[in-house]
Amino acid sequence: MDKKPLMSKEMPLWRKQIPEARDRRQSSALAWTIGILLLLAALAPPLAALRLSLPLWPLARPLLLSAVFAVLVYALRAATLQASALGFLICFILAQSPAIWSRYTSDLTPHPLLPALLALFLLTFAATKFGRTRKESRGISESRRGRRASQIVANLGVAGIFAAAGRYDGCIAALAEAAADTVSSEIGQATGHPARLITTGRSVPPGTDGGITLLGTAAGLAAAAVVTAVGTLHHPVWPHQGGIWLAASAGLLFDSLLGATVERKSWLGNDLVNFTSTLFSALLATALL
């Protein structure tokens, strides 16, 4: 009797419509482009401080917190080494207060965006671990080595860029959408319930691009609410948290719509779809608020 080859837990079965080589090219281009922008955004504050003869020590706390966060993410195998480095840049941008120099003698409180990032990490980490054995048996689980650099950029790159630009409403919406997308996908796939294609309502296997489940969607909306609440706490945008949550929720549905259309047609890979969805949420929140 012929034995079926065992699937490696490090190499999930390729189930996407887009050719794997094209998906890799798109992901690589996204990682390099947004990665360079994030690096420039992270270098801007210390370079500006040097040019204006301002002290650099107010950046020490954001730098230390970001380093601890990156090491923790890598130690938990939630991300690869390259992805953790990108996470460090994003965390460094989000951890800075807009008044870090103007009031540096009296205000050393970390920016509220940092707790929002931590909430996103805890929610997505728990959702990824939930039902992992079942997801691995179907070949739809995340790699045990953690998320790749392109996945970090796809989910958090928009938040970093909007934070650097001072658009905190858009940043929180992007973080909330990223949490909602990951949590909804992981919970929906773990339950094993048939999904429904968002465009036609047709029943499709769990993990199908554009497929949604009731439980997964509810979990995603709840995750978006948690990140929005944490991110707007003690922040001037807190009166608009309902609008931010709506923008994140719309981005979650937009992600599924892209999955059922352009992703299933093999035009865009998952990383570009995720990046576009977070950008949609950030722009929508900015326009609404």
N, C-alpha and C positions, 0 to 999 in steps of 0.2 A: 504494500500500500504506500503510495506517495505521501510524504509528509508535507503539509503546507508550511512555507517559510514563516518563521516567527518574525513579527514586526518589532523592530527596535524601539524602545521607549524614548530614545534620543532622536529618532527619525519618524515623526508622525506621517501617516499615509497622506500623500498629496491628493486632495479632494477638490481643488479649485478648477474653475473653468479656464482661467487664464493659464497659458503655458508657464511652467516654472521658471524658465530662463527669462522670460519677459517680466515676470513678477519680481525677480531678483534685480533686474536692471532698474525698474521703477523704484524699488525700495532703496537701492543704493544711491540713486540720484536724489531721492528725497532726504535721506540721511545726511549726505554731504552738503546739500544746499541749506537745509534748515540748521544743521549742525554748525556751519560756518556763521550763520546769522546769530545763533545763540552764543557762540564764542565771542563775537564782536559785542553783543549786548552785555555779556558778563564783564568784558574788559573795559567798557565805556565808563563806569563809575570810578574805578581807580585811576584811569588815565585822566579823566576830567579833574579829579582831586589833585593830582600832581600838577596839572596845568594851572590850577587856581590856587596852588600852595595850601591846600586843605589837608588836615591830618588823615592818615589812612586807617588809624586804629578803629574808627567806628565800623569798618568793614570786617573786623576780626570775628565778631560774633556770628554774622551771617556766613562767613567763610567756615567757621568751625562747625556750625550746625549742618551746613551742606555736606561737609566732609563726613560727619557722623552718619548722616542719612545715606550717603553713597556707599559707605562701608557696610552699613546694616543691610541695604538692599542686595549688595553682592554676597555678603555672608549667608543670607537666607536663600541664595540662588534664585532670587526673584528677577535678576537681570544679569546679563553677561558683563564682563569687565568694561567693554566699550560702551555698553548701554548705561552702566553705572556712572561712567565718566560724564556722559551726557546728562544723566539725572543730577549729577553734582552741579553742572552749569545752570540747569533749570531751577534747581533748589536755591542756588546762590542769587539768582535774579529775583525769585519770589520772596526770599527772606529779607530783602532790604526794605526799610521804611522810606517813603518818599521824603521824609524830613530828617534823613539820617545825619546830615551835617548841620542843617539850620537849627536843630535842637539836640545836637549830640551830647550836650552836657547833662540833659535831663531825661531824654527819651531813648532808652535802649531796648524797648519792647520789640520782639520779632514781629514782622508784618503778619497780619491775619491770613495772608495767602499761604503761609507756611503750614498752619494747622489744616487748611483745606487740602493741601498736597498730602499731608500725613493721613488724613481721613480717606482720601482716594487710594493711597497705597494699602491701607489696612483692609478696606472693602474689597479691592480687586485681588489682593493676596489671598484673603479668605475665600472669595468666590472661585479662584483658580484651584485651590486645594479641595474645594467641596466636590465630592463625587469623582475624584481624580482617577481612581481605579476603573470606574465605569467608562469614563471618557477615554482613557488609554486603550481600553479593549476595543473601542470603536475607531481609534486612530484620529481623534479630534481634540486631544489634550495639548496643552502647551508643553514645550520642551522642558525637561527637568533642569536644563542649564539656565533657564530663565529667559526673559524677553530679550530680543535682539535690539541693537541700536536703532534700527529703522522703526521698530514698534514703539520705542520710547519717544522718538521724534513724532511719529504719527499721532500719538495720544496726548503728548505733553508739549510739543513744539509750539503750537498756537498759543497756549497759555503763557509760555515763557516770552514770546514775542509781544503779546498784548500787555503783559506785566511791565516789560521794559519800556513800552510806549506810554505807560501810565493809565491804560484802559483796564481798570480792575474789574468792572462789570463784565467785560468780554472775557477776561482771564478766568473769572470764577465760573462763567457759563461753560467755557471750554473744559475746565477741570470736571465740572459736574457731568457734562456729556460724556467725557472719556470714562468716568466711573460708571455711568449708566450703561454705556455700550458693553464694557467688559463684564460687568455683573450680570446683565441680562443674557449675554451670550453664554457665559459659564454656567449660570443656574439653569437656563433652558436646556443646554446640552446635557447637564448632569441628571436631570429628571428623566430623560429618555422619552418624554412625551412627543408625539408628532408635532411638527411646527406647521404653520400656515404661511404660505407665500403672501407677503404684504400687498402685492399688486392684484392677485387673483383669488386669494383665499384657499388655493389648492393645498392639500396636505403634502408635506415634503419631509424627508428625514431630518433629524436634529443636526445642526451644523451646516445646513444648506444656506447659501448666500441669499439674503432677503427673507429668510424664514423667521418667524417670530412665534413665541409661545406666550400664553396668558401669564403664567407664573414668572417666566423670565422677564417679560415687559414690566410687570408689577415690581419685581425686585430692582430692575434698572431705574424705574421712576423713584423708588424709595432711596436708592443710592444717590441719585441726583439731588434729592431733597436734603439728605444728610450733608453732602459736600457744600451745597448752597448755604445751608444754615450755618455750618462751621466757618465758611469763607466770608460770610457777611457779618458775623458776630463782631461787635466793637469796631465796625468799619462804616464809613459814611454812606456806603451803598446799601446798608441793611434795609431801608424802607422799600427797596426795589427787589427784594429777594424773590417775590412771587414772579416778577417778570423774568428774572434770571433763571429760575427753575423752569418756566415755560419755554424759554429759549433752549435750555439744555434738553428738555423733553422733546421739543420739535427736532433738535439735532439727532436724537436717538431714532426717531421715526425716519428722518432723512437718511440716516445711515442704512437702515433696512431697505429703503427705497432705492438707494444707489446699489446696494447688494443685489437686489432683484432685477436691476436693469443693466447698468454699465459693467458691474462686476460679473454678472452671469453671461454677458456678451463678450467677456474676456478683454474689455477695453482697459479697465483699471484693476490693480491688485488690491488686496485688503488694506495694506498700509496707506495707500493713497486715498482709499475710501474713508478710512478712519480720520486721516488728516483733514480731508474736505468736510467731514461732518463736524469736527470740532471747530473748524473755521466758520462754518455756517452758523453754529450756535453763538460763537463769539461776535460775529457781525450782527446777528439778529438781536442779541442783547444790547449791543452798542446802539443799534438803530432805535430800539424800543425805549431805551433809558436815556 
